Amino acid sequence: MLAARHSVAIIQSNYLPWKGYFDIIHDVDTFIFYDDVQYTHRDWRNRNRVKTAQGPVWLTVPVGSSTDRLICDVRIEEGTWARKHWETLRHQYGRAPHFERYAPLLREVYLERTWTHLSELNQFLVRRIAEECLGIQVRFRDSREWTLTGAKRERILDLLRHAGATHYVSGPAARDYLRQEDFDAAGIQLTYKDYAGYPTYPQPHPPFEHAVTVLDVLFHLGPEAPDAIWGWRQRAR
C-alpha cells in the first residue's frame, strides 16, 4: 500500500513575509520553521518592505549586525521600533479598503506585546496571518522539535524524514544546492515553487510592486487576498 501523501515545506522565519511565502504555506500539509540555522544579515529575517508614494521602504526590526548566531537566538534590541512600524503601516495603509479589518492584530503585535526574540515575533506573525487572515489550514512545526544530523542538504533530508514527508516543496533558490538524486534515493518527491504570474490588484503609487509584505495585498483586497496569492491559478488553467 502506498503511503499517504504528506507535503512539507521548510523555510526560515521571515518578518512580515511577501505573498509568495504564504503561497508555499498554502501548498503543503506541514510547514516547518527552520530557525536553528545561521542568521543572515541584511536579509528578510528581520525586515520587509511596504509600498509608499516614494516607492518601497523598509520596515526593519533592530537586532544588531552580528551573524555569529542562529536565527532562534537573535534577540531584538529595545527601543521604539514597534510603535514606529505601527505608525508607518497606519500612515501608509490607513485609507486602504481593508486596513481596519486587520488593525486589531497589528495593534496587538506592536502596541500590546513585548518581543525579545526575532524568531518568536516572526513565527507569531506568520501563523496568525496564515490562519486568521488567509484561512490556510496547515500544521506548523519547528525544526527544533527534532535532533538533526548532517549539514545543509543532508540536514534538510533528515528533517523531511523526521516529519514523514513524501513531497517537499522548496523555494526556487534552493536549486543551487539541492540534488535531485538525493531526493530520489530518499523516495521524496521534490518540487520547486514557481512565483511567476501573480496578478496585479489596485495598489496606489504605480508602478505595481510585488516584492512587498503580504500586508499590502491584505489591506487592499481583504477576504479576496487568497485569490491574488493562489486562487488565480485555477482561472489560468
C-alpha positions in Angstrom: 0.0 0.0 0.0 1.3 3.4 -0.9 2.0 5.9 1.9 -0.4 8.7 2.2 0.8 11.9 0.6 2.3 14.3 3.1 3.7 17.5 1.6 6.2 19.6 3.6 7.9 23.0 3.2 10.9 24.1 5.3 11.8 27.8 5.4 13.4 30.2 7.9 11.0 32.6 9.6 10.8 36.0 7.9 9.4 39.3 9.1 6.0 40.1 7.6 6.9 37.9 4.5 5.7 38.6 1.0 2.8 36.8 -0.6 5.0 34.1 -2.1 5.9 32.8 1.4 2.2 32.2 2.1 1.7 30.7 -1.3 4.1 27.9 -0.3 2.5 27.5 3.1 -0.9 27.0 1.3 0.7 24.3 -0.9 1.7 21.9 1.9 0.3 19.9 4.7 3.1 20.8 7.2 5.1 23.9 7.3 8.4 23.8 9.3 10.1 26.9 10.6 13.8 26.4 10.0 15.2 28.7 12.6 18.0 26.7 14.1 20.4 27.7 11.3 22.7 30.6 10.7 21.3 34.1 10.9 22.0 36.2 7.8 22.4 40.0 8.0 20.5 42.3 5.6 18.1 39.6 4.6 14.4 39.0 5.0 14.7 37.6 8.5 14.3 40.9 10.3 12.9 43.3 7.6 10.4 43.7 4.8 9.1 46.4 2.5 5.9 48.5 2.4 4.7 50.5 -0.6 4.8 54.3 -0.3 4.4 57.3 -2.6 8.2 57.4 -2.7 8.5 53.7 -3.6 9.0 50.7 -1.4 10.6 51.4 2.0 12.0 49.0 4.6 10.5 48.1 8.0 13.4 46.8 10.0 13.4 45.1 13.4 16.6 46.1 15.2 18.7 43.1 16.1 22.3 44.2 15.7 24.7 43.2 13.0 26.3 40.0 14.3 25.9 36.9 12.1 27.6 34.6 14.6 24.3 33.3 15.9 21.3 31.1 15.0 18.1 32.7 13.9 16.4 31.3 17.0 18.9 33.0 19.2 18.7 36.5 17.7 17.5 39.0 20.3 15.5 42.1 19.5 17.1 45.4 20.7 15.0 47.5 23.0 13.6 50.8 21.6 10.7 52.3 19.8 10.8 50.2 16.7 7.4 48.5 17.3 5.5 51.8 17.6 7.3 53.2 14.6 6.3 50.1 12.5 2.7 50.5 13.6 2.7 54.2 12.7 4.3 53.6 9.3 1.7 50.9 8.5 -1.2 53.1 9.7 0.2 56.1 7.8 0.8 54.3 4.5 -2.3 52.0 4.5 -4.8 53.6 6.9 -7.0 54.6 4.0 -6.8 51.2 2.3 -10.2 49.5 2.0 -9.4 46.7 4.5 -6.9 48.2 6.9 -9.3 48.3 9.8 -10.1 44.6 9.3 -6.5 43.6 10.3 -5.7 46.6 12.5 -6.6 44.7 15.8 -3.9 42.0 15.1 -1.3 44.7 14.3 -2.2 46.7 17.4 -1.7 43.5 19.5 1.7 42.9 17.9 3.0 46.4 18.0 1.3 48.1 20.9 0.2 45.4 23.3 3.0 42.9 23.4 6.7 42.9 24.0 9.1 40.8 21.9 12.5 39.7 23.0 13.5 37.2 20.2 13.1 37.7 16.4 12.1 34.1 15.8 9.2 34.4 18.3 7.9 37.5 16.6 8.2 36.2 13.1 6.6 32.9 13.8 3.7 34.5 15.6 3.0 36.9 12.7 3.3 34.1 10.1 0.9 31.8 12.0 -1.7 34.4 12.7 -1.7 35.8 9.2 -1.8 32.4 7.6 -4.6 31.0 9.7 -6.7 34.0 10.6 -6.2 36.4 7.7 -5.8 33.9 4.8 -7.7 30.9 6.1 -4.9 28.5 5.4 -5.2 25.1 7.1 -1.8 23.8 7.7 0.2 22.2 10.6 3.0 24.5 11.8 6.1 22.9 13.3 9.6 24.0 14.3 12.8 22.2 13.3 14.0 22.4 16.9 11.5 19.7 17.7 14.0 17.1 16.4 17.6 16.3 16.8 19.0 16.5 13.3 22.2 15.3 11.7 24.3 16.3 8.7 24.9 19.7 7.1 22.8 21.7 4.6 21.5 19.1 2.1 21.7 16.2 4.4 20.1 18.1 7.3 17.1 19.0 5.1 16.6 15.4 4.1 16.9 14.3 7.7 14.3 16.8 8.8 12.0 15.7 6.0 12.4 12.0 7.1 11.6 13.0 10.7 8.5 14.9 9.5 7.3 11.9 7.5 7.3 13.9 4.2 6.6 12.2 0.9 6.8 15.5 -1.0 9.0 18.5 -0.5 8.0 22.0 -1.8 11.1 24.2 -2.0 11.8 27.8 -2.9 13.5 28.2 -6.3 16.7 29.5 -4.9 17.5 26.0 -3.4 18.2 24.7 -6.9 21.7 25.9 -6.3 22.4 23.3 -3.6 19.7 20.6 -3.6 20.4 17.5 -5.7 17.5 15.6 -7.3 19.3 12.3 -6.9 19.3 12.7 -3.1 15.6 13.0 -3.1 15.1 10.1 -5.5 17.2 7.9 -3.2 15.1 9.0 -0.2 11.8 8.4 -2.0 10.7 12.0 -1.6 9.3 14.0 -4.5 11.0 17.4 -4.9 9.0 20.3 -6.4 10.3 23.9 -6.8 7.8 26.7 -6.3 7.1 28.9 -9.3 6.4 32.5 -8.3 5.7 33.7 -11.8 2.3 35.1 -12.9 1.0 36.7 -9.8 -1.8 39.1 -10.9 -1.8 42.8 -10.0 -4.5 44.5 -8.0 -5.4 48.1 -7.1 -2.2 49.3 -5.5 -1.6 53.0 -5.1 1.6 54.7 -6.3 2.5 52.9 -9.5 4.4 51.1 -10.8 3.0 48.0 -9.2 5.4 46.2 -6.8 5.0 42.5 -6.0 8.0 42.3 -3.6 6.4 43.9 -0.5 4.9 42.5 2.7 1.8 40.3 2.4 0.0 43.0 4.4 -0.2 45.0 1.1 -2.5 42.6 -0.6 -4.5 42.0 2.6 -5.1 45.8 3.1 -6.2 46.2 -0.5 -8.2 43.1 -1.1 -9.2 41.8 2.3 -11.1 38.4 2.1 -10.2 38.3 -1.7 -6.5 38.2 -1.0 -6.2 34.4 -1.3 -7.4 34.7 -4.9 -4.5 37.0 -5.7 -2.0 34.7 -4.0 -3.0 31.2 -5.2 -6.6 31.2 -6.3 -5.8 32.9 -9.7 -4.1 29.7 -10.9 -7.4 27.9 -11.1 -8.7 30.5 -13.5 -5.5 30.4 -15.6 -5.8 26.7 -16.4 
